[in-house]
């Protein structure tokens, strides 16, 4: 009897040890998987069939879960690729804390930030954009998905396209009508005498001026295709500074500031020089004697480069500021009204944009060129 009890106790102990071993292996499996560790593998060459079967089963569980994890990673990469390929800026934020959980390349470009960790970092910039929001739950947290669109930029592009089409039609029709008049009056001038000659000379001169007038406006619709290349901003602005000194009134000064000093930009230097030259001329006309002009350039964390042309001349009234980039709009007696329009065309063709910034507290007007 005592021998039977001993055998039974030994069997129970062996069974308990086996169960404990199985439990330890199972716990190890789940702990490793919970920590993202899939490198382990249980031996499948043990002596006992039960151990081999258990280890094989645990290894199979590991393989199934690793396969599911790999598929999930592939899906995430696929969805990230889709997000980065769309032009709409997308932010995924924690609704309660405002943390930015995910964003795409369009958001980095539109918000001009390389890293976005909290919605407060970009609150000022999102205020000027069109936003669509949806809500969902992610891992037990309520998240907000924000889709941002730069409607103003799209409308500006459509506006420019409309102006270009209109100007092309008008200049074409005017040139077709006026050019024969110039040619015919040139011919008749050689034969005419007296009062007829005077009248033809007036016709020829007026028609010629109209042709030159139309040719000037034609430039707005024929901006050359940019040939971008890297160039250093500081020596470029120093050359612009030398040009500005020939345009400024007596006693006026112009300073150059570039941060960092080895700042470079990828653009067509020749076309950008046309833009900066035009803005410097406007600044030189705006400042009075003893006035000041600044040429400043800098970059941010997202590699966006800005070049500012600043003057302390009279501020532009709001009702005029709203129209300064419209073709043919001018407040100058002899102005053509296409300088700023062409500048905007060039910046648009260069993948950047030009904006007016007015600091009423300091009395400064800034025309800002932004290169993404």
C-alpha positions, 0 to 999 in steps of 0.5 A: 500500500505504501509503495502504491502511495509513493508511486502515485505521489511520484507520478503527481510530482512528475505531472506537476513539474511537466505542467509547470514547465509547460506553463513557464514556456507558455509564459515566456512565449507571451512575454517575448511576443509582448516585447516584440521579440520573435528571435527565440525558438523552442527545441523540437528535438527532445526525447519525449514526444510530449515535449516535442509536440509542445515546442512545435506548437509553441513555435507554430504560434510564434510563426503565425503571430510573426507572420501577422505582425509582418503583414501589419507592418507591410500594410502600414508601409503601404498606407504611409506610402499612399499618405505621402503621395497625396497633396492634401496635408494630413495630421492624426492627433490625440483628441485629448492631449493634442499630440500629433501621432502621424503626419504626411509629407504634404503636411511637412511642406504645407506647415513648413516643419520637418517634425510635428509633435503637437498641434499647438506648434502649427496652430497659427498656420492651420488657422489660414487653411481649409480643414476637414476633420473626422474622428475615430478610436485608435488603441482605446484613444479617441483620435482626430484626423485633420485634412488641410488644403491651401484653398487660397493658393489654389484660388491664386493659381486659378486667378493667374491662369485666368489672367494669362488666358485673357491677356494672351487673347487681348494682346493677340487681337490688338497686335493683329490690328495695330501691326498693319497700321504701323506698317502701312503708316511707315509706307505712306510716310515716305510718300506723303507731304505737308499736313498729310505727313504730320497726320500720318506721323501722329498715327505711326507714333501712336500705333508704335507706342501701342505696340510697345505697350502691348509687348510689355504686357505680353511679358506677363504671359511668357515667363521663361522656364526656370533652370534651377541650380544651387547658389549661395544666397549671401553673395547673391544678395550682396550683388543686389545690394550694390545695385540698390545703392545706385537706385536709393535716394541720397542718405538712404542705406541698405543692409544685408543679413543672411543666416546661416552665412553659407545658406544656399537655395535651389532656384534659377538665379537669373530669374530670381535676380529679376524678382529681387531687382524689381522689389528693390526698385519698389523699395527704393521708390517707397523710402524717402531720404535717409530711409532704410532697406534690408535684404534678409535671408534665413531658413527653418527646420524644414529647409524652407528658405525665405528672402525678405526685402524690407523697407521703412517707407510709407505702409501700403493701405489695406485696400491697395495691398489686396490688389498689388499682385493683380496684373496692370494694377498700379498706383504709380503715374508711369507704372505698368502694373506688371512688375509684381505680377511677373514676380509672382509668376516667376516664383510660382514657376520656381515652386515658391511664392511671394507674400506681402507682410506688413508690420504696422507696429514697426512701420515696415513693409516686407515682400517675402520670397519663400522657396520650399 
